[in-house]
Amino acid sequence: MAKSIITNTLLTDFLACVSPSDDSSIHVFEGYDINPVSNSMSSFMLLTPYLGMLRSGSSVSAGDFAISLDRIDDAIKKGKGYYEFLAVSKNNEKDRRLLRFNGSALKNNYKLPDLTKMDLLFYAVKVGKTRIADLEVESELEFVGSSGMPKNPDYPVSSAAADDNSASDDEELDMYDVILAGVKSDD
């Protein structure tokens, strides 16, 4: 019980110190829809827990090696600590930013897919800028010295799919680490 009282006191003090109109380095975002960036590690993290349902040992051929489907979830968790989600204001679709969530810091049994279904208030710290294209799996898995290799030698991209990439993928967006997210009481 003492731990709960201390936690609630710290949370109350934190919320009292942070105000949307404050000049604080902590930014408050309300009224945003969040979704994983298409073809990003974060989008795969919404799918990979379900791959464990497949028969153990199932794999997909990836050229000279095979990818073990039931191990993708663990591999991504070991290689990535934060998961980026595109946040778009419900009032202004041009107001876009990236919010990063620490996958191991979620409480109350929440998981990453739950975040996309909730109307949350976010407290976050700006950590930099990035482009959406930099979050794609191919970009994240590029190794130093491999830039001379074609990105997808076995599966050429059709011209229709290539046109699907919007110019906004090259837009540089502000990126924030979420330090607290929760539902807001209407009281």
Secondary structure, DSSP 8 states (H G I E B T S, - for coil): -HHHHHHHHHHHHHHHH--TTS--SEEEEESEEEEE-TTBHHHHHHHGGGGGGS-TT-EEEETTEEEEGGGHHHHHHHH-SEEEEEEEESS-TT-EEEEEEEGGG--TT--HHHHTTS--EEEEEEEEEEEGGGGBHHHHT--TT-TTS-S-SSS---HHHHHHS-GGGGSEEEEEEEEEEE-----
